[in-house]
Amino acid sequence: MDTSSLDQSEGSSSNQDVPDEPPIEIGSDIFDDQNSPTYYFEKAFQVNVAKMLSKIFS
């Protein structure tokens, strides 16, 4: 497998180029990017937080 072509393709490595980006932007467009590897994790995380908060305040 030729991995050098993967590194040079446009856009494929854009996710790894910003490791120091703050992950606390709840309203950011990262949730609209279904190609993001963390998209489904973040959606599930939001649901779990909502459930937890509803238990606390109920």
C-alpha positions as CSV (number, residue, x, y, z in Angstrom):
1,M,0.0,0.0,0.0
2,D,1.3,3.4,-1.0
3,T,0.8,5.7,1.9
4,S,2.6,8.7,0.4
5,S,-0.3,9.4,-2.0
6,L,-2.6,9.5,1.0
7,D,-0.6,12.2,2.7
8,Q,-0.6,14.4,-0.4
9,S,-4.3,14.2,-1.2
10,E,-6.2,17.4,-0.5
11,G,-8.4,17.4,2.5
12,S,-7.8,13.9,3.8
13,S,-5.4,15.0,6.5
14,S,-7.0,18.3,7.4
15,N,-8.5,16.8,10.6
16,Q,-5.1,15.9,11.9
17,D,-3.6,19.3,11.2
18,V,-5.4,21.0,14.0
19,P,-4.8,18.9,17.2
20,D,-4.6,22.0,19.4
21,E,-8.1,23.2,18.4
22,P,-10.3,23.6,21.5
23,P,-12.9,20.8,21.6
24,I,-15.4,22.8,23.6
25,E,-17.2,24.5,20.7
26,I,-20.6,23.0,21.1
27,G,-22.3,25.1,18.5
28,S,-19.5,24.9,15.9
29,D,-20.0,23.4,12.4
30,I,-18.0,20.3,13.5
31,F,-21.3,18.8,14.3
32,D,-22.5,19.3,10.8
33,D,-19.5,17.5,9.3
34,Q,-20.6,13.9,9.0
35,N,-17.3,13.0,7.5
36,S,-15.6,13.9,10.8
37,P,-14.4,10.8,12.6
38,T,-15.7,12.2,15.9
39,Y,-19.1,13.3,14.5
40,Y,-21.1,10.4,15.9
41,F,-19.2,10.3,19.1
42,E,-20.0,14.0,19.7
43,K,-23.6,13.5,18.8
44,A,-23.8,10.6,21.3
45,F,-21.9,12.7,23.9
46,Q,-24.5,15.5,23.6
47,V,-27.3,13.1,24.1
48,N,-25.7,11.5,27.2
49,V,-25.0,15.0,28.7
50,A,-28.6,16.0,28.1
51,K,-29.9,12.8,29.8
52,M,-27.5,13.3,32.7
53,L,-28.6,16.9,33.2
54,S,-32.2,16.0,33.0
55,K,-31.7,13.5,35.8
56,I,-29.9,16.0,38.0
57,F,-32.5,18.7,37.6
58,S,-35.6,16.5,37.7
